[in-house]
Every structure is written in C-alpha cells, then in structure tokens.
C-alpha cells in the first residue's frame, strides 16, 4: 500500500486547493451548520462541494487523512463565526506538501489530554486513565502497535478516551459540546467526576478557548509533520522558469531561472 502524503506530493495540487479555499473565503461562502448548499458550506463542504460531506474523499483528492477532515470541520463548527471564515485557509496553509500526516491526530489528542484540567487528587482514577492514555498514544507515535492494549479490559479508560476523541472529531453525540474528556471519563465509569470537572469550566469563554487551543495545536502539528527522506521534490517548468515548492523543500518559495 502506498504511503499517503499530503497533496500527493504535488505542489500544483496544493496551490490549486489553497486557491480554491481563498476564492470561497473571498466570496464569503464559508458558513457553519451544513456541508454544502446553494454555493455555500463548511470548511470541508466548500472544497468537496458535496451535501453529504464525504470526508473520506480528502484522502483520494488531497492526500489528507479522513480523520483530519473531521477534525478540521469540528473546529470550524465550534469557532466563532468570524474565526471560522479564516480557519479553512489556516488549516490548508499549515500543511507541508509531501508530509506524512498519519500521526497528527494522535499528537493533537496527546496535547489535549496533557492540557486537561480537573481535580486530579480528588479523582485519582480519572487521572490514572488520562495518564495511561497519554503513555499509550505516545508509544503509538513512536511506531509501536498499541491497538490491542487500547482494546484490553485493563485499558478500558484508554479505549474510552480514544473512542470519545473520534466521536468529538466526527461531531457525534455532541461530544464537543460536553467536552470530549467528560464523555471519555463517563465511558470509563467516572461520570460524576467528569461532569463535575466540565461543569467547573463550562462557560462560553472556556468553550471558545478550547477550540482556539485545538486549532493552534492542530496547525502546529500539521506544520511539524515529517516529510519522508525519500520524498521527491517536485519542480515544474513554466517557460524559462522552474517553480519550486518551498513548503516541500523546507525553505521559502523560490523561482530559478534556466
């Protein structure tokens, strides 16, 4: 199976995708609440122009894992209207051409878990569940196969946290509104503790900060995604000029006269 690389290692595809998002922004076509209708839609809808979302198409069309399409959308829907208008371009511009994005969602989950604030001393079981999940996911990032451990009964909390993350990213069951951590802890048998932790910070300001932080973490992890050492830098020629994709090469965009 071929490795999935961002924009299929094609700088022209990257540029065209960003241009399309820029056009939709300039036309004020980014709207929250639905995928695609009457020429307007969400971050995913405007790129794919599919009323059903079709997030899976991100992989075939843009070389971006489906999970990141769901995550991009959830952040878009959770932001303020003003912030959401700029988010699709911010997301795309953060992605280096040819990067391996397979571990980005896992890295973002780790950062959310690490930032989770609650009474650890008062709820030691929840604290242990969070710490165990972080440890397992860090091992996944390092290349270990930890899926079996996530599914073991002894790792029920870790499994629940991961399921909750997927649900949050997909926008299922209102996990984003209730805070994914609360859903994870509830699934792990600590519903009261989780709900108490969320209730302490359930104000709109806290919710807004959560999405702001999630957007920052995601764009940082996208920008830092590794480019395989055997990735070929794609250069295209227009007339007497060679165009080199700076994001792929690791330095600012440049043109080379020939």
Secondary structure, DSSP 4 states (H G I P E B T S, - for coil): -PPP-GGGG-HHHHHHHHHHHHHHHHTT-B-SS-SEETTEE-HHHHHH--TT--TTHHHHHHS--HHHHHHHHHHHHHS-HHHHHHHHHHHHHTSPTTB--TTHHHHHHHHHHHH--S-TTTTHHHHHHHHHHHHHHHHHHTT---HHHHHSGGGHHHHHHHHHHHHHHHTGGGHHHH-HHHHHHHHTT-HHHHHHHHHTT-SHHHHHHHHHHHHHHHHHHHHTPPBPTTPPPPEEEETTEEEE-HHHHTS--EEEE-
